[in-house]
Amino acid sequence: MITKFLLFVLITAFYIAYFAKQILLRKKGIFTNRLAKGSKPKKTAMIESCLLTITYGMAVIQYAGFFLQRYMLPVKLPSVIQWIGIVLTGLGVLFFILAITSMRDSWRAGIDEGQKTTMVTSGIYKISRNPAFVGFDLLYIGSALAMPSGIIAVAAAGGLLFMHLQILEEEVYLFRIFGDEYKQYKKKTPRYFLFL
C-alpha cells in the first residue's frame, strides 16, 4: 500500500512539473507542445502523433491503475521489484525536473522549425543529451514495475519506442539547426545516460 501511495505522489509530481512548465512558458508567449503541430515531414508527423497519444494515454493508464488495477491484467512481482520501480520513478521525476529547469525558455516537446531556441549543454545536459526523455523513460519503466500490469507494461513499451524514434528525428533537426556545435556535443555527451 505504501508503494502505491509513493508512486501516486511521484507520478503526480512529474505531471505537475510537466504542465506547470508549459503554463509558465505560455505566459511568456512560448508554446512548448509542438508535437504533431505545423508543417512537418510525414514520418516526423506520424511519430509525433503517436508519441502525443501515448504520452497522454500513459498518464490516463497510470492513474487508472490506482483505481482499476484488477481490470488491467495485474501481474504479481516481488515487493523488491516494486520498490525498484519506485526508485526508478523517483529518478525519472528528478531527471525531468532538472532537464526542464536547465532548458529554461528553450524547452519544447516536438520539432518546430519556426521557433528558434538555443542549444543547451549545461546542467544535466552535460551528462545526457536527452534528460527529459530519460525522465519519461524512467517514469514509464518505474511505474510498470511498481504497479505491475500487462496494460501498463505494453503502454510503457510503446512510450519507450516512440520516444526513441522522436529522439532520432530531433537529432537530425538539431544537426541541421546547430551544425558542428551539435556534432561536437553529440561526440562527448551520451544520447541517454552513461554509455547509452
Buried (B, 14 or more C-beta within 10 A) or exposed (E): EEBBEBBBBBBEBBBEBBEEBBEBBEEEEBEBBBBBBBEBEEEBBBBBBBBBBBBEEBBEBBBBBEEEBEEBEBBEBEEEEBBBBBBBBBBBBBBBBBBBEBBEEBBBBBBBEEBEBEEBBEBBBBBBBBBBBBBBBBBBBBBBBBBBBEBBBEBBBBBBBBBBBBBEBBBEBBBEBBEEEBEEBBEEBBBBBEEE
